[in-house]
Amino acid sequence: MSNDWGAPQTDDWQQRVEAVWATADDLADRDLIAAIDALVAERGADDAVAVFEAACVRDSTGLETEAEPLYRRALELGLDETREVRATIQLASTIRNLGKVDESVALLERLLVAHPADQWTGPAAAFLALALASRGSEREAASVALMALADYLPIYQRSVRS
């Protein structure tokens, strides 16, 4: 069994985390953070998945400066492939918002090299296009976005790619 992001559900803890996220729209930011943090505390500071969830909840509630080091720590601790890709995309988005645009671009470009044609190509390309636009490279951003979109067009793929 897997969740919406393709990560395997390994235990009751993960199901409880997903249950909190399922109610996120109904919770105040502070309550969402508290609920996730309570679950994170069950796992400890060196559990990569718990650290990732702590980063996600801060990112989701607009606390990017708190999320950034947590994403970096989760990646350092080692995540499964799905969470590693998600953490990389989310870190890149976070640091773009914090003004670290060149680092964001570099992370996403590396991710696209590693995932040139799979489920992560589109999300990585979308965030790369945003980062390029933030850098002032609008033409390159449009090119990246159109290349990612081309695979989904029923016709005109060749025209869009050229």
C-alpha positions in Angstrom: 0.0 0.0 0.0 1.3 3.5 -0.7 0.2 7.0 -0.1 -0.6 9.8 -2.6 3.1 10.5 -3.2 4.1 6.9 -3.9 5.9 6.4 -0.6 5.3 3.1 1.1 3.2 3.2 4.3 5.3 1.4 6.7 3.5 1.7 10.0 0.8 3.2 12.1 3.0 6.4 12.7 2.9 7.2 9.0 -0.9 6.7 8.9 -1.3 9.0 11.8 0.9 11.6 10.0 -1.3 11.3 6.9 -4.4 11.6 9.0 -3.2 15.0 10.3 -2.3 16.2 6.8 -5.8 15.1 5.7 -7.3 17.6 8.1 -4.7 20.4 7.4 -7.2 22.7 5.7 -9.4 22.6 8.8 -6.6 23.4 11.3 -5.0 26.7 12.3 -1.3 26.8 11.4 -0.2 26.5 15.0 -2.5 23.5 15.5 -1.2 21.8 12.4 2.4 22.4 13.5 1.7 21.1 17.0 0.0 18.0 15.7 2.9 17.1 13.4 5.5 18.1 16.0 3.8 15.7 18.5 4.2 12.9 16.0 7.8 13.9 15.1 8.7 13.8 18.8 7.8 10.1 18.9 10.6 9.4 16.4 13.4 11.6 17.5 15.9 14.1 16.0 17.8 11.6 13.9 14.8 10.0 12.1 14.9 11.3 8.6 11.2 10.9 7.9 10.2 12.7 11.1 12.6 15.6 10.3 11.1 15.7 6.8 7.6 16.0 8.2 8.7 18.7 10.5 10.1 20.6 7.5 7.0 20.0 5.5 4.7 21.4 8.1 6.8 24.5 8.5 7.0 25.0 4.8 3.3 24.5 4.4 2.6 27.2 7.0 4.9 29.8 5.6 7.8 29.2 8.0 10.4 28.8 5.2 13.4 29.9 7.4 12.6 27.1 9.8 11.9 24.6 7.1 15.2 25.0 5.2 17.5 23.5 7.8 15.1 20.7 8.5 14.9 19.7 4.8 18.7 19.8 4.6 18.9 17.6 7.8 16.4 15.1 6.5 18.3 14.8 3.2 21.6 14.4 5.1 20.1 11.7 7.3 18.9 9.8 4.2 15.3 9.4 2.9 13.8 6.8 0.7 13.8 7.8 -3.0 10.3 9.3 -3.1 10.8 11.4 0.0 14.3 12.4 -1.2 12.9 13.8 -4.4 10.1 15.5 -2.7 12.5 17.0 -0.1 14.8 18.2 -2.9 11.9 19.9 -4.8 10.5 21.4 -1.6 13.9 22.6 -0.4 14.5 24.2 -3.8 11.2 25.9 -3.7 11.8 27.1 -0.1 15.3 28.5 -0.8 14.0 30.2 -3.9 11.5 32.0 -1.7 14.3 32.9 0.6 16.3 34.5 -2.2 18.8 31.6 -2.8 17.7 31.3 -6.4 20.9 30.1 -7.9 21.1 27.2 -5.4 17.5 26.4 -6.2 18.2 26.3 -9.9 21.2 24.0 -9.3 19.3 21.6 -7.1 16.5 21.3 -9.6 18.8 20.9 -12.6 20.6 18.1 -10.9 17.2 16.5 -10.1 16.2 16.7 -13.7 19.4 15.0 -14.8 18.6 12.2 -12.3 15.0 12.0 -13.3 14.8 12.9 -17.0 11.7 10.9 -17.8 9.7 9.7 -14.9 7.0 10.9 -12.5 9.3 13.5 -11.0 10.3 15.2 -14.3 7.2 17.4 -14.5 7.3 18.6 -10.8 11.0 19.3 -11.0 10.6 21.1 -14.3 7.7 23.2 -12.9 9.8 24.4 -9.9 12.8 24.9 -12.1 10.8 27.1 -14.4 9.7 29.1 -11.3 13.3 29.4 -10.1 14.5 30.5 -13.5 11.7 33.1 -13.6 12.7 34.4 -10.2 16.3 34.7 -11.4 15.1 36.8 -14.3 15.6 34.1 -16.9 12.0 34.2 -18.2 12.8 32.8 -21.7 14.7 29.8 -20.2 11.8 29.3 -17.7 9.3 29.2 -20.5 11.4 26.7 -22.4 11.7 24.4 -19.4 8.0 24.6 -18.8 7.1 24.0 -22.4 9.4 21.0 -22.7 7.8 19.4 -19.7 4.3 20.2 -21.0 5.1 18.8 -24.5 4.7 15.1 -23.4 1.1 15.8 -22.3 0.0 17.4 -25.6 -2.1 15.1 -27.9 -0.7 16.9 -30.9 2.0 19.6 -31.7 4.6 18.0 -29.5 7.4 18.5 -32.1 6.4 22.1 -32.6 6.5 22.9 -28.9 9.9 21.2 -28.5 11.5 23.1 -31.3 
